[in-house]
Amino acid sequence: MKGRARSEGRLCRRRDERGEGVISAAIAVLIMAFLGVAMWIAFSATFQNAAAHVNTQVNCIGQTTTGC
């Protein structure tokens, strides 16, 4: 009976450890997704600021006033 209990215990441990890789991969995917969103927000804000500056400079081309 001892041998049977030991083998069943080992079998349960193996089944319990099966999902660890999937869970770790899911956590890694979520972390990468959050990093991607943060990078997109930073890029979008930077691009909007740059676009506004470029538009201002383009509108100043050919003007003789010193307001630009």
Biotite code that builds the C-alpha atoms (Angstrom):
import biotite.structure as struc

atoms = struc.array([
    struc.Atom([0.000, 0.000, 0.000], chain_id="A", res_id=1, res_name="MET", atom_name="CA", element="C"),
    struc.Atom([2.897, 2.366, 0.619], chain_id="A", res_id=2, res_name="LYS", atom_name="CA", element="C"),
    struc.Atom([4.115, 1.983, -2.943], chain_id="A", res_id=3, res_name="GLY", atom_name="CA", element="C"),
    struc.Atom([0.689, 2.779, -4.296], chain_id="A", res_id=4, res_name="ARG", atom_name="CA", element="C"),
    struc.Atom([0.361, 5.954, -2.208], chain_id="A", res_id=5, res_name="ALA", atom_name="CA", element="C"),
    struc.Atom([3.788, 7.133, -3.273], chain_id="A", res_id=6, res_name="ARG", atom_name="CA", element="C"),
    struc.Atom([3.110, 6.589, -6.958], chain_id="A", res_id=7, res_name="SER", atom_name="CA", element="C"),
    struc.Atom([-0.245, 8.361, -6.705], chain_id="A", res_id=8, res_name="GLU", atom_name="CA", element="C"),
    struc.Atom([1.432, 11.288, -4.945], chain_id="A", res_id=9, res_name="GLY", atom_name="CA", element="C"),
    struc.Atom([4.009, 11.585, -7.685], chain_id="A", res_id=10, res_name="ARG", atom_name="CA", element="C"),
    struc.Atom([1.324, 11.426, -10.330], chain_id="A", res_id=11, res_name="LEU", atom_name="CA", element="C"),
    struc.Atom([-0.615, 14.247, -8.670], chain_id="A", res_id=12, res_name="CYS", atom_name="CA", element="C"),
    struc.Atom([2.502, 16.407, -8.452], chain_id="A", res_id=13, res_name="ARG", atom_name="CA", element="C"),
    struc.Atom([3.178, 15.937, -12.141], chain_id="A", res_id=14, res_name="ARG", atom_name="CA", element="C"),
    struc.Atom([-0.364, 16.931, -13.013], chain_id="A", res_id=15, res_name="ARG", atom_name="CA", element="C"),
    struc.Atom([-0.177, 19.974, -10.748], chain_id="A", res_id=16, res_name="ASP", atom_name="CA", element="C"),
    struc.Atom([3.018, 21.214, -12.414], chain_id="A", res_id=17, res_name="GLU", atom_name="CA", element="C"),
    struc.Atom([1.669, 20.865, -15.937], chain_id="A", res_id=18, res_name="ARG", atom_name="CA", element="C"),
    struc.Atom([-0.051, 24.232, -16.068], chain_id="A", res_id=19, res_name="GLY", atom_name="CA", element="C"),
    struc.Atom([2.868, 26.222, -14.705], chain_id="A", res_id=20, res_name="GLU", atom_name="CA", element="C"),
    struc.Atom([4.383, 26.808, -18.137], chain_id="A", res_id=21, res_name="GLY", atom_name="CA", element="C"),
    struc.Atom([1.094, 28.008, -19.555], chain_id="A", res_id=22, res_name="VAL", atom_name="CA", element="C"),
    struc.Atom([0.539, 30.361, -16.636], chain_id="A", res_id=23, res_name="ILE", atom_name="CA", element="C"),
    struc.Atom([4.080, 31.733, -16.917], chain_id="A", res_id=24, res_name="SER", atom_name="CA", element="C"),
    struc.Atom([3.621, 32.282, -20.645], chain_id="A", res_id=25, res_name="ALA", atom_name="CA", element="C"),
    struc.Atom([0.313, 34.059, -20.043], chain_id="A", res_id=26, res_name="ALA", atom_name="CA", element="C"),
    struc.Atom([1.916, 36.355, -17.486], chain_id="A", res_id=27, res_name="ILE", atom_name="CA", element="C"),
    struc.Atom([4.749, 37.137, -19.901], chain_id="A", res_id=28, res_name="ALA", atom_name="CA", element="C"),
    struc.Atom([2.238, 37.935, -22.652], chain_id="A", res_id=29, res_name="VAL", atom_name="CA", element="C"),
    struc.Atom([0.309, 40.274, -20.350], chain_id="A", res_id=30, res_name="LEU", atom_name="CA", element="C"),
    struc.Atom([3.498, 42.075, -19.311], chain_id="A", res_id=31, res_name="ILE", atom_name="CA", element="C"),
    struc.Atom([4.505, 42.525, -22.944], chain_id="A", res_id=32, res_name="MET", atom_name="CA", element="C"),
    struc.Atom([1.020, 43.805, -23.788], chain_id="A", res_id=33, res_name="ALA", atom_name="CA", element="C"),
    struc.Atom([1.165, 46.413, -21.019], chain_id="A", res_id=34, res_name="PHE", atom_name="CA", element="C"),
    struc.Atom([4.630, 47.487, -22.167], chain_id="A", res_id=35, res_name="LEU", atom_name="CA", element="C"),
    struc.Atom([3.333, 47.783, -25.724], chain_id="A", res_id=36, res_name="GLY", atom_name="CA", element="C"),
    struc.Atom([0.429, 49.974, -24.622], chain_id="A", res_id=37, res_name="VAL", atom_name="CA", element="C"),
    struc.Atom([2.744, 52.197, -22.586], chain_id="A", res_id=38, res_name="ALA", atom_name="CA", element="C"),
    struc.Atom([5.122, 52.547, -25.522], chain_id="A", res_id=39, res_name="MET", atom_name="CA", element="C"),
    struc.Atom([2.250, 53.371, -27.887], chain_id="A", res_id=40, res_name="TRP", atom_name="CA", element="C"),
    struc.Atom([0.953, 56.074, -25.547], chain_id="A", res_id=41, res_name="ILE", atom_name="CA", element="C"),
    struc.Atom([4.420, 57.612, -25.271], chain_id="A", res_id=42, res_name="ALA", atom_name="CA", element="C"),
    struc.Atom([4.932, 57.455, -29.056], chain_id="A", res_id=43, res_name="PHE", atom_name="CA", element="C"),
    struc.Atom([1.520, 58.951, -29.744], chain_id="A", res_id=44, res_name="SER", atom_name="CA", element="C"),
    struc.Atom([2.112, 61.886, -27.397], chain_id="A", res_id=45, res_name="ALA", atom_name="CA", element="C"),
    struc.Atom([5.568, 62.518, -28.856], chain_id="A", res_id=46, res_name="THR", atom_name="CA", element="C"),
    struc.Atom([4.284, 62.313, -32.419], chain_id="A", res_id=47, res_name="PHE", atom_name="CA", element="C"),
    struc.Atom([1.413, 64.720, -31.746], chain_id="A", res_id=48, res_name="GLN", atom_name="CA", element="C"),
    struc.Atom([3.815, 67.252, -30.229], chain_id="A", res_id=49, res_name="ASN", atom_name="CA", element="C"),
    struc.Atom([6.209, 66.908, -33.163], chain_id="A", res_id=50, res_name="ALA", atom_name="CA", element="C"),
    struc.Atom([3.379, 67.200, -35.690], chain_id="A", res_id=51, res_name="ALA", atom_name="CA", element="C"),
    struc.Atom([2.142, 70.411, -34.067], chain_id="A", res_id=52, res_name="ALA", atom_name="CA", element="C"),
    struc.Atom([5.657, 71.884, -34.154], chain_id="A", res_id=53, res_name="HIS", atom_name="CA", element="C"),
    struc.Atom([6.119, 70.919, -37.814], chain_id="A", res_id=54, res_name="VAL", atom_name="CA", element="C"),
    struc.Atom([2.754, 72.439, -38.740], chain_id="A", res_id=55, res_name="ASN", atom_name="CA", element="C"),
    struc.Atom([3.734, 75.692, -37.040], chain_id="A", res_id=56, res_name="THR", atom_name="CA", element="C"),
    struc.Atom([7.043, 75.793, -38.896], chain_id="A", res_id=57, res_name="GLN", atom_name="CA", element="C"),
    struc.Atom([5.444, 74.954, -42.252], chain_id="A", res_id=58, res_name="VAL", atom_name="CA", element="C"),
    struc.Atom([2.877, 77.721, -41.799], chain_id="A", res_id=59, res_name="ASN", atom_name="CA", element="C"),
    struc.Atom([5.723, 80.183, -41.172], chain_id="A", res_id=60, res_name="CYS", atom_name="CA", element="C"),
    struc.Atom([7.412, 79.442, -44.491], chain_id="A", res_id=61, res_name="ILE", atom_name="CA", element="C"),
    struc.Atom([7.184, 82.394, -46.798], chain_id="A", res_id=62, res_name="GLY", atom_name="CA", element="C"),
    struc.Atom([5.846, 84.819, -44.205], chain_id="A", res_id=63, res_name="GLN", atom_name="CA", element="C"),
    struc.Atom([7.684, 88.069, -43.687], chain_id="A", res_id=64, res_name="THR", atom_name="CA", element="C"),
    struc.Atom([6.455, 88.670, -40.143], chain_id="A", res_id=65, res_name="THR", atom_name="CA", element="C"),
    struc.Atom([8.753, 87.931, -37.235], chain_id="A", res_id=66, res_name="THR", atom_name="CA", element="C"),
    struc.Atom([6.030, 86.145, -35.245], chain_id="A", res_id=67, res_name="GLY", atom_name="CA", element="C"),
    struc.Atom([7.236, 82.715, -36.300], chain_id="A", res_id=68, res_name="CYS", atom_name="CA", element="C"),
])
